Amino acid sequence: MESSELMPTVLPVKVGRRAGSAFELPHVLFLSLVFPTKQSHDGHLFFELAEMLVRNDLNVRVVATSAGLGDEKEEECDCSFGESQLQVVRVGGKRYRGPSTWRKTANYLRAYPVLLWRALRVSRPKVVVTLTAPPLLLIFGPLIKAITKCRLIHWSQDLYPEIAEELGAIKKGGIFAGFLRLLSTWALKRHDTIVAIGSCMKRTLVQRGIAPAKIVVIPNWAQKVLYETTDETSGRLGTKGDLGEKFIVMYSGNFGLAHCFQAIAEAAEELARRSADVSFVFIGEGPRLAWLKQRTRHLNNVRFLPYQPEEMLGQSLRSADLHLVSMKEELLGLLVPSKIYGILAAGKPCIFLGPMESEAAQLLNRFKCGYVLSPGNSALLVERILGLFSDAATLNQQAANARQAAQSLAGGERFAQFRELFGIV
């Protein structure tokens, strides 16, 4: 999960409060921190999966918190997709404001009991899916399963407490981390199925002691808006006039603690000296953004832009000639940088600064649509950028390969895998 805020902003879905209509028992019940959400890529995918299930005549209910919507009261409402409706139950709870760790922890602690209590009040669902946010929500899954007799599935976008340890949120190898790991492993073993978003994550789960037969690998996919907006003649987003026809290297997404930017900053500095025709565009927000701005403040080949509206996402990603994705090596198997799927759908090559065994690295190597480098190798990063800048044939071939890869990674196949997993014919 690549999100810098506890309570993300919400998507503009047509929502109406329930008017006392009767519903069948839910086929699938999702438990999540907030719905719908657009702050993280996996939040978009959750929304698309729920929409797909509803459009296929499945009765789906989501239990989430109301925080982030400015409403501290419980409400039941419907998200409409044409003639189909998704039942959403938002449970209330006052939110502590501010970015500090203790406030975020307090918000999580407030979310757990209200989500659990409301989930247990839902008429017995056939399938319950626990999501990654809030962290360790999955530990309540076995209790829900024991009471409702449901089939229990965990959709794992990242693994806790390992991520919290690696990012310094809790002491690595400490007593508290060990306790959380035991608790998490206990809960995972009592889920019927765990959906991992990459083979690297499956290996980590197996190392945790989870039976391989319980783990299904269903990779993430690109948001459908990227396939729906394919106009490549609309110009470079916010860069025409400023950067002209320069070769644009882009990082788009969350500037989070899981990502490494030192080599990228060093490459931008080196290229400022070596080539006046290569520029860097950084789009997004996150806790590492301030550091990157400070580190590159003296460079004239760097530009920063805020998150772009969803309807502009395709144009934004296609504004680049080359994309960058980064991930700390110690996070291998704990998450997969999902932004790579959007880059491929935009038909652009990518340089991944991260571990070779990651799902992202395997994608680039399999489809030959970019390069995989060590996160700290700024010198090779510079050479790869200059190589693609000076070799239009290779750049165009990698772009074509990216578009081919995107077609094989579209959401349709993933939806079919989820339908089969949920026992839906």
VOMARKE-982731 format. One record per residue (C-alpha): x, y, z; residue in three letters. Coordinates in steps of 0.02 Angstrom, whole numbers, always signed. Example, Ala and Ser with C-alpha at 12.3 -4.5 7.8 and 13.67 -1.06 7.14 Angstrom:
R       px       py       pz     r
R     +615     -225     +390   ALA
R     +684      -53     +357   SER
END
This chain:
R       px       py       pz     r
R       +0       +0       +0   MET
R      +80     +161      -56   GLU
R       -9     +297      +39   SER
R      +57     +443     +137   SER
R     -102     +483     +231   GLU
R     -203     +384     +356   LEU
R     -372     +433     +287   MET
R     -363     +454      +97   PRO
R     -475     +565       -6   THR
R     -625     +485      -89   VAL
R     -673     +456     -268   LEU
R     -820     +552     -343   PRO
R     -943     +407     -352   VAL
R    -1130     +430     -363   LYS
R    -1185     +393     -186   VAL
R    -1359     +393     -114   GLY
R    -1420     +351      +60   ARG
R    -1520     +194      +78   ARG
R    -1708     +213      +72   ALA
R    -1757      +55     +163   GLY
R    -1741      -61      +13   SER
R    -1718     -245      +47   ALA
R    -1557     -332       -2   PHE
R    -1510     -514      -17   GLU
R    -1375     -582      +96   LEU
R    -1207     -518      +34   PRO
R    -1102     -634      -72   HIS
R     -943     -539      -29   VAL
R     -903     -426     +118   LEU
R     -747     -315     +112   PHE
R     -669     -238     +267   LEU
R     -566      -83     +234   SER
R     -508      +77     +315   LEU
R     -598     +191     +193   VAL
R     -698     +170      +32   PHE
R     -689     +227     -102   PRO
R     -513     +295     -105   THR
R     -397     +371     -234   LYS
R     -243     +407     -130   GLN
R     -158     +242     -170   SER
R     -151     +133     -324   HIS
R     -216      -19     -231   ASP
R     -363      +88     -173   GLY
R     -410     +113     -355   HIS
R     -397      -73     -387   LEU
R     -507     -114     -237   PHE
R     -638       +5     -308   PHE
R     -627      -74     -482   GLU
R     -642     -250     -412   LEU
R     -795     -204     -310   ALA
R     -872     -119     -462   GLU
R     -840     -271     -571   MET
R     -922     -389     -445   LEU
R    -1075     -278     -430   VAL
R    -1094     -257     -618   ARG
R    -1093     -447     -629   ASN
R    -1246     -455     -518   ASP
R    -1155     -497     -358   LEU
R    -1219     -429     -193   ASN
R    -1066     -342     -120   VAL
R    -1050     -245      +41   ARG
R     -905     -140     +104   VAL
R     -881      -95     +286   VAL
R     -763      +53     +306   ALA
R     -737     +202     +419   THR
R     -821     +369     +388   SER
R     -665     +468     +435   ALA
R     -603     +570     +289   GLY
R     -781     +611     +239   LEU
R     -811     +738     +375   GLY
R     -945     +627     +454   ASP
R     -921     +549     +624   GLU
R    -1088     +458     +622   LYS
R    -1126     +286     +555   GLU
R    -1215     +283     +388   GLU
R    -1273     +158     +259   GLU
R    -1275     +210      +77   CYS
R    -1264     +143      -99   ASP
R    -1134     +175     -232   CYS
R    -1220     +165     -401   SER
R    -1141      +90     -557   PHE
R    -1277     +110     -686   GLY
R    -1419       -3     -631   GLU
R    -1311      -93     -504   SER
R    -1280      -39     -325   GLN
R    -1142      -74     -201   LEU
R    -1192      -69      -18   GLN
R    -1072      +34      +87   VAL
R    -1078      +44     +276   VAL
R     -972     +182     +348   ARG
R     -945     +172     +534   VAL
R     -917     +332     +630   GLY
R     -776     +384     +743   GLY
R     -687     +545     +780   LYS
R     -521     +565     +692   ARG
R     -364     +637     +770   TYR
R     -290     +763     +649   ARG
R     -108     +780     +604   GLY
R      +33     +679     +526   PRO
R     +120     +620     +684   SER
R     +145     +434     +714   THR
R      +49     +431     +877   TRP
R     -102     +514     +796   ARG
R     -100     +388     +655   LYS
R      -86     +247     +783   THR
R     -231     +320     +881   ALA
R     -337     +327     +723   ASN
R     -298     +145     +685   TYR
R     -342      +92     +863   LEU
R     -508     +183     +848   ARG
R     -544     +100     +681   ALA
R     -521      -81     +733   TYR
R     -665     -104     +857   PRO
R     -794       -9     +754   VAL
R     -751     -105     +595   LEU
R     -758     -272     +687   LEU
R     -922     -232     +775   TRP
R    -1007     -177     +614   ARG
R     -941     -325     +515   ALA
R    -1015     -445     +642   LEU
R    -1186     -361     +620   ARG
R    -1191     -397     +433   VAL
R    -1306     -541     +390   SER
R    -1198     -692     +359   ARG
R    -1092     -662     +204   PRO
R    -1026     -805      +99   LYS
R     -852     -729      +83   VAL
R     -763     -601     +193   VAL
R     -610     -512     +125   VAL
R     -492     -422     +243   THR
R     -381     -289     +165   LEU
R     -212     -223     +218   THR
R     -272      -54     +282   ALA
R     -281      -27     +426   PRO
R     -126     -131     +466   PRO
R     -159     -299     +547   LEU
R     -347     -288     +522   LEU
R     -330     -469     +470   LEU
R     -311     -526     +651   ILE
R     -499     -502     +673   PHE
R     -535     -614     +524   GLY
R     -534     -779     +621   PRO
R     -662     -711     +745   LEU
R     -777     -654     +604   ILE
R     -757     -824     +521   LYS
R     -799     -918     +682   ALA
R     -958     -818     +708   ILE
R    -1023     -800     +529   THR
R     -957     -967     +460   LYS
R     -895     -873     +307   CYS
R     -751     -911     +190   ARG
R     -609     -798     +242   LEU
R     -486     -717     +119   ILE
R     -346     -593     +148   HIS
R     -295     -479       +3   TRP
R     -115     -437      +47   SER
R      -46     -278      -31   GLN
R      +96     -271      +97   ASP
R     +153     -365     +250   LEU
R     +154     -305     +430   TYR
R     +245     -290     +547   PRO
R     +395     -314     +431   GLU
R     +363     -153     +335   ILE
R     +345      -55     +496   ALA
R     +512     -128     +554   GLU
R     +604      -89     +393   GLU
R     +538      +89     +387   LEU
R     +584     +123     +568   GLY
R     +407     +139     +635   ALA
R     +443       +4     +765   ILE
R     +605      -72     +826   LYS
R     +666     -207     +708   LYS
R     +678     -374     +795   GLY
R     +606     -302     +955   GLY
R     +484     -384    +1074   ILE
R     +336     -284    +1006   PHE
R     +378     -327     +826   ALA
R     +396     -510     +872   GLY
R     +228     -511     +958   PHE
R     +143     -430     +808   LEU
R     +225     -555     +691   ARG
R     +162     -702     +794   LEU
R      -12     -627     +799   LEU
R      -12     -592     +611   SER
R      +52     -766     +568   THR
R      -78     -845     +681   TRP
R     -216     -748     +591   ALA
R     -149     -785     +417   LEU
R     -145     -971     +452   LYS
R     -330     -963     +495   ARG
R     -380     -878     +333   HIS
R     -440     -997     +199   ASP
R     -344     -907      +62   THR
R     -214     -769      +53   ILE
R     -199     -668     -107   VAL
R      -18     -612     -133   ALA
R      +18     -482     -267   ILE
R     +182     -561     -321   GLY
R     +284     -720     -313   SER
R     +411     -628     -206   CYS
R     +274     -596      -77   MET
R     +220     -777      -83   LYS
R     +397     -832      -41   ARG
R     +398     -716     +110   THR
R     +232     -785     +169   LEU
R     +295     -963     +153   VAL
R     +447     -914     +256   GLN
R     +324     -854     +387   ARG
R     +257    -1031     +397   GLY
R     +102    -1011     +287   ILE
R      +60    -1166     +184   ALA
R      +98    -1132       -1   PRO
R      -69    -1211      -51   ALA
R     -159    -1071      +43   LYS
R      -75     -933      -57   ILE
R     -140     -876     -226   VAL
R      -37     -753     -328   VAL
R     -146     -622     -414   ILE
R      -38     -474     -469   PRO
R     -107     -299     -472   ASN
R     -155     -215     -636   TRP
R     -167      -43     -714   ALA
R     -318      +65     -678   GLN
R     -445      +57     -817   LYS
R     -438     +246     -842   VAL
R     -266     +219     -921   LEU
R     -342     +106    -1053   TYR
R     -490     +222    -1082   GLU
R     -383     +378    -1115   THR
R     -267     +340    -1258   THR
R     -252     +509    -1344   ASP
R      -66     +538    -1365   GLU
R      -84     +702    -1461   THR
R     -141     +810    -1316   SER
R      +31     +877    -1271   GLY
R     +142     +859    -1122   ARG
R      +54     +888     -959   LEU
R     +112    +1052     -884   GLY
R     +281    +1042     -971   THR
R     +259    +1123    -1142   LYS
R     +339    +1292    -1142   GLY
R     +441    +1251     -986   ASP
R     +536    +1101    -1049   LEU
R     +494    +1110    -1234   GLY
R     +546     +952    -1326   GLU
R     +670     +893    -1196   LYS
R     +688     +710    -1151   PHE
R     +581     +692     -995   ILE
R     +622     +569     -857   VAL
R     +474     +555     -738   MET
R     +440     +490     -563   TYR
R     +252     +490     -531   SER
R     +169     +432     -371   GLY
R     +200     +426     -185   ASN
R     +365     +492     -118   PHE
R     +360     +371      +26   GLY
R     +482     +298     +149   LEU
R     +484     +135      +51   ALA
R     +566     +221      -97   HIS
R     +746     +274     -123   CYS
R     +787     +441     -204   PHE
R     +971     +469     -172   GLN
R    +1028     +392     -336   ALA
R     +892     +484     -431   ILE
R     +945     +651     -358   ALA
R    +1127     +613     -399   GLU
R    +1080     +566     -577   ALA
R     +983     +728     -600   ALA
R    +1134     +825     -538   GLU
R    +1253     +734     -655   GLU
R    +1139     +754     -805   LEU
R    +1121     +940     -770   ALA
R    +1306     +949     -810   ARG
R    +1312     +825     -952   ARG
R    +1154     +855    -1054   SER
R    +1046    +1009    -1072   ALA
R     +914     +904    -1162   ASP
R     +866     +788    -1018   VAL
R     +747     +848     -883   SER
R     +665     +767     -732   PHE
R     +482     +788     -684   VAL
R     +422     +730     -513   PHE
R     +235     +714     -485   ILE
R     +152     +671     -320   GLY
R     +167     +694     -133   GLU
R     +237     +603      +17   GLY
R     +356     +614     +164   PRO
R     +515     +607      +57   ARG
R     +461     +746      -61   LEU
R     +530     +886      +47   ALA
R     +701     +801      +53   TRP
R     +706     +781     -135   LEU
R     +657     +962     -165   LYS
R     +792    +1020      -47   GLN
R     +921     +903     -124   ARG
R     +886     +964     -302   THR
R     +847    +1146     -264   ARG
R    +1000    +1208     -360   HIS
R     +960    +1112     -520   LEU
R     +874    +1191     -670   ASN
R     +829    +1023     -751   ASN
R     +704     +972     -616   VAL
R     +519    +1014     -601   ARG
R     +392     +964     -467   PHE
R     +204     +947     -497   LEU
R      +62     +895     -380   PRO
R      -45     +740     -402   TYR
R     -144     +753     -563   GLN
R     -334     +726     -575   PRO
R     -383     +548     -614   GLU
R     -448     +594     -786   GLU
R     -276     +667     -827   MET
R     -176     +517     -766   LEU
R     -152     +438     -936   GLY
R      -96     +601    -1015   GLN
R      +18     +634     -867   SER
R     +107     +467     -880   LEU
R     +123     +481    -1069   ARG
R     +205     +651    -1049   SER
R     +367     +563    -1006   ALA
R     +491     +478    -1120   ASP
R     +553     +368     -978   LEU
R     +489     +327     -804   HIS
R     +577     +288     -641   LEU
R     +516     +171     -504   VAL
R     +613     +137     -345   SER
R     +601      +20     -195   MET
R     +719      -14      -52   LYS
R     +800     -185      -66   GLU
R     +754     -234     +111   GLU
R     +569     -222      +65   LEU
R     +580     -367      -57   LEU
R     +430     -480      -33   GLY
R     +342     -354      +78   LEU
R     +264     -249      -59   LEU
R     +263     -226     -248   VAL
R     +273      -50     -322   PRO
R     +107      -50     -413   SER
R     +142     +111     -510   LYS
R     +236       +4     -636   ILE
R      +72      -63     -706   TYR
R      +12     +112     -749   GLY
R     +177     +152     -833   ILE
R     +163       -2     -944   LEU
R      -18      +40     -986   ALA
R      +41     +213    -1039   ALA
R     +161     +127    -1159   GLY
R     +321     +194    -1083   LYS
R     +485     +108    -1037   PRO
R     +540     +107     -856   CYS
R     +698      +96     -753   ILE
R     +669       +5     -588   PHE
R     +791      +42     -448   LEU
R     +763     -106     -334   GLY
R     +793     -291     -302   PRO
R     +807     -405     -453   MET
R     +690     -533     -374   GLU
R     +545     -409     -358   SER
R     +387     -433     -461   GLU
R     +420     -263     -541   ALA
R     +594     -316     -597   ALA
R     +529     -480     -665   GLN
R     +399     -388     -769   LEU
R     +525     -272     -849   LEU
R     +645     -413     -888   ASN
R     +510     -529     -954   ARG
R     +438     -402    -1075   PHE
R     +601     -310    -1112   LYS
R     +525     -140    -1078   CYS
R     +657      -63     -966   GLY
R     +804      -94     -852   TYR
R     +831     -153     -673   VAL
R     +969      -69     -573   LEU
R    +1034      -72     -396   SER
R     +947      +66     -295   PRO
R    +1113     +153     -260   GLY
R    +1191     +145     -433   ASN
R    +1174     +324     -492   SER
R    +1317     +308     -618   ALA
R    +1233     +166     -713   LEU
R    +1066     +258     -700   LEU
R    +1144     +406     -790   VAL
R    +1214     +294     -926   GLU
R    +1047     +205     -952   ARG
R     +955     +370     -967   ILE
R    +1081     +439    -1091   LEU
R    +1079     +275    -1187   GLY
R     +891     +284    -1215   LEU
R     +899     +470    -1251   PHE
R    +1024     +442    -1391   SER
R     +949     +280    -1459   ASP
R     +773     +314    -1524   ALA
R     +756     +140    -1597   ALA
R     +784      +54    -1428   THR
R     +672     +180    -1340   LEU
R     +530     +150    -1463   ASN
R     +550      -38    -1454   GLN
R     +541      -37    -1265   GLN
R     +386      +74    -1275   ALA
R     +305      -50    -1394   ALA
R     +351     -192    -1277   ASN
R     +273      -97    -1132   ALA
R     +108      -79    -1225   ARG
R     +110     -266    -1265   GLN
R     +145     -306    -1082   ALA
R       +1     -195    -1027   ALA
R     -123     -290    -1133   GLN
R      -75     -452    -1047   SER
R      -87     -370     -876   LEU
R     -259     -288     -896   ALA
R     -389     -306     -761   GLY
R     -502     -430     -854   GLY
R     -395     -582     -816   GLU
R     -372     -527     -635   ARG
R     -560     -507     -614   PHE
R     -586     -684     -679   ALA
R     -460     -748     -551   GLN
R     -553     -659     -410   PHE
R     -721     -724     -469   ARG
R     -654     -902     -466   GLU
R     -577     -871     -295   LEU
R     -743     -808     -227   PHE
R     -831     -961     -296   GLY
R     -930     -858     -421   ILE
R     -976     -946     -582   VAL
END
